[in-house]
């Protein structure tokens, strides 16, 4: 244990001597956690709309006014023809074209129906899909509010009234969904990147030979590399929770001790992953590229932006083989739902399993040769 203590002293001195590492570990994730959720709002707003009104009636003006006041659409032009409106789409100045035909009000009053044209620019699929859905919902609401469609309803046969409530995120704000996931992602990136460069730095500095000829065992060497960054990771996680509270008003509905329990074991797993990359790499460039490759997969398939359940079977299988998937799920469940250990105990088993496998692999793969 004396050898391990000396190794830990060496690692801490090396960390605190390198000011860049301290900035990367504390300042970068804090600033990113403040800025990124503000920019990563998944709600589609400010959809540019070009309108072609051939009717110029009272009803058509009411519809246009209702669309403009919805808060989702920005009316960029009122054109005389569909061709003129389509030019705005081709110039990327409009996302949706709404064409109101002549006789719009007359046909609604006399015949009780009227078709209108809706053309959506589908280059940006999500914006097109949601924009079209929003506009359809506004038009349906406008149609229901028309005086000609308001009829006394016979309640003698019974009516089903549906009431619903939104749990765990009553205002359906994306920040409550995104911020815990971004915190996990930043913790993963800091832990994974820095630990992946650790052993490689010893190789490039030439100090690895001195360590290899010392009586230190392989597990002691890996443990000495892991513990300092584990402590730093807990500090970063604490700073992240403080940022969640100060800037977004997000406090955990569940037990903070349970959060820290999962964070502690998750850091062991992700630091073991970084150290494993470091044992395979001969220089820092190799380690950075390997870590970047896996971090991109973690980011896109870890459940931060896309629900794991909506992925294809093969992608869902890969996602469940990544520790970040389980930790994102746990943090959201504890912070937003107030879940207890019984609700997330399977995820705990997964994270412990990842920690054992990744650190065991790193110890086995590290070659202690003179």
Secondary structure, DSSP 8 states (H G I E B T S, - for coil): -HHHHHHHHHHHHHHHH-HHHHIIIIIIHHHHHHHHHHH---S---EEEEEEESS--HHHHHHHHHHHTTSSEEEEEEESSHHHHHHHHHTTS-SEEEEE-TTHHHHHHHTS----EEEE--SSHHHHHHHHHHHHHHHHHHHHHSGGG-----GGG----------SSTT--HHHHHHHHHHHHHHHHHHHHHHHTHHHHHHHHT-HHHHHTSS--HHHHHHHHHHHHHHHHHHHHHHHHHHHHHHH----SS-HHHHHHHHHHHHHHHHHHHHHHHHH-SSHHHHHHHHHHHHHHHHHHSSSSS-GGGS-HHHHHHHHTSHHHHHHHHHHIIIII---HHHHHHHHHHHHHHHHHHHHHHHHH-----
